């Protein structure tokens, strides 16, 4: 009887709690590119892809923009824009006027492993760690992703990304329900690490998600 009363009280209490709003603000990360031995020549252009910094503009409705201000002028990514309402990621490369659109419901990776890893302290915050890996369906090239994320701090609503299957992002957000403080992305020939430099919660009034005028959009 006591157990039933306790469950009822918890249900009533949580029912009247206002729903959490997803984090909105700007997060900056430093990027470190590490080539594995023997692959230095191959990875020359890959090291230009992201550069050394990432600026993430995150909206509470799920939209976001990733900007890479120091990426290479030839192979570098200018920006990624995710539009939650259509579940598409739009990518602009610096040396091309065409914006490429990809359907985020698709995932070329077949999952291999999923597990928790040891905690790590980042910017004075103890972060849990989540690891997920997969192999490309055609090339069989492995990709692993290790995320470090805080608890009881910034909140991200996983439901906004429930159909974002690319790179297992729906699973990642469901697990973290927070922005990541660190990400180690490991491929067969190199490793890329994104680590938090600054996080600023703020109400965003401007809309940086509009595409540059006159740029063609190509569906992949």
C-alpha positions in Angstrom: 0.0 0.0 0.0 2.8 2.4 0.9 4.5 1.6 -2.4 1.3 2.5 -4.3 1.0 5.8 -2.4 4.6 6.7 -3.1 4.2 6.0 -6.9 1.0 8.1 -6.9 2.6 11.0 -5.1 5.6 10.9 -7.6 3.2 10.8 -10.5 1.2 13.8 -9.2 4.3 15.8 -8.5 5.9 15.2 -11.9 2.6 15.9 -13.7 2.6 19.5 -12.5 6.2 20.1 -13.2 6.7 22.4 -16.2 8.4 20.6 -19.1 12.1 21.3 -19.6 13.2 23.4 -22.5 16.0 22.3 -24.7 19.3 24.2 -24.4 19.6 27.3 -26.5 22.8 29.2 -26.9 26.3 29.1 -28.4 29.0 26.4 -27.7 32.6 26.7 -29.0 34.9 23.7 -29.3 38.6 23.3 -30.1 39.4 20.7 -32.6 42.5 18.4 -32.7 43.2 16.3 -35.7 45.6 13.3 -35.3 46.8 11.3 -38.2 47.7 7.7 -37.5 51.2 6.5 -38.5 51.6 5.8 -42.2 48.6 7.8 -43.3 50.1 11.4 -43.1 49.9 12.0 -46.9 46.4 10.7 -47.2 45.1 12.8 -44.4 46.5 16.1 -45.5 43.2 17.3 -47.0 41.2 15.6 -44.2 43.0 17.8 -41.6 41.6 20.9 -43.4 38.0 19.6 -43.3 37.2 21.1 -39.9 40.1 23.3 -39.0 40.9 24.0 -35.3 37.6 25.3 -34.0 33.8 24.8 -34.1 31.1 27.3 -33.3 27.8 25.6 -32.6 24.6 27.7 -32.5 21.9 25.6 -30.9 18.2 26.4 -31.0 15.7 25.1 -28.5 13.4 23.9 -31.3 16.2 21.5 -32.5 17.7 23.5 -35.3 21.4 24.1 -35.2 24.3 25.6 -37.2 27.9 24.4 -37.0 30.5 26.8 -38.3 34.2 26.0 -38.9 36.0 29.4 -39.2 39.5 28.0 -39.6 38.8 25.1 -42.0 40.8 24.9 -45.2 40.0 27.1 -48.2 39.8 24.1 -50.6 38.6 21.1 -48.7 37.2 22.8 -45.6 33.6 22.8 -44.5 32.1 26.3 -44.2 29.0 25.3 -42.3 26.4 22.6 -41.5 22.8 23.6 -40.9 20.3 21.2 -39.4 16.6 21.9 -40.0 14.6 19.9 -37.5 11.2 20.3 -39.3 12.5 18.5 -42.4 15.2 16.3 -40.7 17.9 17.4 -43.2 21.5 18.5 -42.8 22.7 21.2 -45.3 26.5 21.4 -45.8 28.4 24.1 -47.6 32.1 23.5 -48.6 34.3 26.6 -48.9 35.3 26.0 -52.6 31.8 25.3 -53.8 28.7 27.5 -54.2 26.4 24.4 -54.0 24.8 23.5 -50.7 24.4 19.8 -50.3 21.3 18.5 -48.5 21.3 15.0 -46.8 18.4 13.1 -45.4 19.2 12.5 -41.7 16.9 9.5 -41.5 19.5 7.5 -43.4 22.6 5.9 -41.8 25.4 4.3 -43.8 26.8 2.7 -40.7 25.9 -0.7 -39.3 26.2 -0.7 -35.5 28.8 -2.9 -33.9 29.2 -1.8 -30.3 27.5 0.4 -27.7 28.8 0.8 -24.1 29.5 3.2 -21.2 33.1 4.3 -20.7 34.9 5.8 -17.6 34.0 9.4 -16.6 36.2 12.3 -17.4 36.4 15.8 -15.9 36.1 18.6 -18.5 36.2 22.2 -17.6 35.7 21.2 -13.9 32.6 19.2 -14.7 32.5 15.4 -14.2 31.2 14.0 -17.5 29.9 10.6 -18.2 31.1 8.8 -21.3 29.2 6.9 -24.0 30.8 4.9 -26.8 29.1 3.7 -30.0 30.7 2.3 -33.1 29.8 0.9 -36.5 31.1 0.0 -39.9 30.2 1.4 -43.3 27.8 -0.9 -45.1 29.8 -0.8 -48.4 33.5 0.0 -47.6 33.4 -1.7 -44.1 35.5 1.1 -42.8 35.1 1.4 -39.0 33.9 4.5 -37.2 33.7 5.0 -33.5 32.3 7.9 -31.5 33.0 8.5 -27.8 31.0 11.2 -26.2 31.5 12.9 -22.8 28.5 14.7 -21.4 27.3 16.4 -18.2 24.4 15.4 -16.0 21.9 17.8 -14.3 23.2 20.8 -16.3 22.2 21.8 -19.8 19.3 19.8 -21.2 18.6 18.6 -24.7 15.2 17.1 -25.6 15.9 13.7 -27.3 12.5 13.8 -29.0 13.7 16.6 -31.3 16.2 14.1 -32.8 14.3 10.9 -32.7 14.6 10.5 -36.5 18.2 11.7 -36.8 19.7 8.3 -37.6 22.9 9.5 -39.3 25.9 8.5 -37.2 23.5 7.1 -34.6 22.7 10.6 -33.5 19.2 9.7 -32.2 20.7 7.1 -29.9 23.4 9.5 -28.8 21.0 12.3 -27.8 18.6 9.8 -26.1 21.6 8.6 -24.0 23.0 12.0 -23.2 20.0 14.4 -23.1 22.7 17.1 -23.0 25.2 18.8 -25.3 28.5 16.9 -25.4 31.5 18.5 -23.7 33.9 16.3 -25.7 33.7 14.0 -28.7 36.4 11.6 -29.9 35.7 10.5 -33.5 38.0 7.7 -34.6 38.3 6.4 -38.1 40.7 3.9 -39.6 43.3 6.5 -40.7 42.8 9.4 -38.3 41.2 10.7 -35.1 39.4 14.0 -34.6 38.7 15.3 -31.0 36.2 18.1 -30.3 36.5 19.5 -26.8 34.5 22.3 -25.0 36.1 25.7 -24.7 33.0 27.8 -23.8 29.3 27.3 -23.4 26.9 30.2 -23.2 23.1 29.8 -22.7 21.3 32.7 -24.3 18.0 33.4 -26.0 18.7 33.6 -29.8 16.7 36.2 -31.6 18.5 36.3 -34.9 18.1 33.5 -37.4 21.4 32.3 -38.8 19.7 29.3 -40.5 18.9 31.2 -43.7 21.0 30.1 -46.6 23.1 32.7 -48.5 21.0 34.1 -51.3 21.4 32.5 -54.7 23.2 29.4 -53.6 21.9 26.2 -55.3 20.9 23.3 -53.2 21.6 19.7 -54.3 19.9 16.7 -52.7 22.3 13.8 -52.0 
